[in-house]
Amino acid sequence: MNRNIQEIIQLFLQFLSERNLKELTNLFSDTIDWYIPGDEEKAPWLGIRNNRQEVSDSFELLWKNTEPISAKIENIFNDDENAVITGEFVTRMLATGRIVESLFCIQMRIQNNKITRYRLLEDSLAVSKALDK
């Protein structure tokens, strides 16, 4: 099925909010240029991923270790193959019970109806501090 970029963005946000791992990871290409900077020792869902299985593993780790409290999308910008999503989130780190409030920016490239590049920028220092024991 041929989808436009706005449809893929909306499906991404829907499946992410539903924690629908199968449908979410199916939006990604078999090989991916994925990077979420941060302290990977404390937050193993961060870092570089290169394929759909590693993306799936990243979301599983995130969802196993965090509890979403709220999220707000502020803007979605896109052209023919690039998208930027900005907003704010509040999340509880389950290991410590601490709350993280952060702005975020997701950058994606979508080619042939699949996400081929993914960057998530957030307050990684706040995430790291919230995971301090």
N, C-alpha and C positions, 0 to 999 in steps of 0.2 A: 504494500500500500504506500502510495506517495503522499507524504504529509508535508505541510508547510512548517516553517521554523516556529511560528507561534503555537501551532498545535503541539509540537514536540516539547516546547517550553512548558505549556500548560499541563501536559501529561507528566512531565518530570516533576513539577510542583505537586500535582495530585498524588502520584505514586509515592513521593517522598513523604507527604503529610500522612498518607495512609499506612506508611511503612510496608508497602507492597514490594518486597524485595525482587520477586521474579519479574514483574512488569517493569520496575524501575531499572534493573540491570539490563533488560532487553533493549532499553533505549540507547545503550552504549555500544560502540563498535567492538569487534573482537580484540583489536589492539587500540590502546588509548594512551594519550599523553595527559596524565593526571598528576596534579600536585596540590597538596594542602600543606603549607609550611607550618611548623610547630614542633613541640617536644614529643617526638615519636616514642621515647621511652616511657613517658607518663601517659601519653594518649596514642596508643598504637594504631588507631584509625587514621592518623595523619600520615603524610609522606607521599611518596611516589608510588603510583600503580601503573602497570603496563598492559593489562588485559582485563576482560570482563569479569573473570573469576576473582581477580584481585580487587576490583571495584566492589563486587558482591561481598567479599570478605571485609572490606573497609566499612561498608554500611552495617554489616552484622556486628562488628566490633563497636561502632558508634552506638547502635541501638541497644546493645547489651550493657553498655557503660553509662548511658545518659538517659535522662527523662526530659522530654520537651515540656516546657511550661507555656511558652507563647512564641509566636513568630509573626512578623509583619513584613510583607513585601511592600517596598516603597516605589520602586521603579523597575520596569523591564524595557530594555533597549535592544533592538536587533536590526541587522541588515540581512543580506542574503544568506550568510552562513555563520555569523557571530551573534552571540547574545550576552548581555550583561544584566544580572538581576541584583538589585541592592535592597537591603532591608535591615531589620534588627531581630535578634532572638534572645530568649531567656531559657536557659537549660540548667537542670540539676545534674551534677556529677554524682553518680550513684555510689562510688567508692568513698566519698567524703561527705556527701549531702550538701556540699556547697553549691551556690547558684552562680552562674556566669551570665552576664548581660553583655551583648556585643552587637556592634554593627557588623554586617557582612556584605561581601561582594562576590558573586559567582560569575565567572567568565567561562563561556562555552563556545566551542566551534561545532557546528552541525553540518555534516556532509553525507549525502546519500541517505538521508533520514536517520542517521545515527550520530550520537555525540562522540566526537573524535578527540576533543581536547577539553579539559576541565580544570579550572582553578577555583579554589575557595579561599578567600582572604577574610580573616576574622581576627579578633583580639586573642591571638595565641598565647600571649603572656597571661591574660586573665584565665584562660583554660588551664595552663600549666600551674598557676598559683592555686586554682580551685582544686587541683589534684594533689597538692602537697599534703602529706599525711601529718 
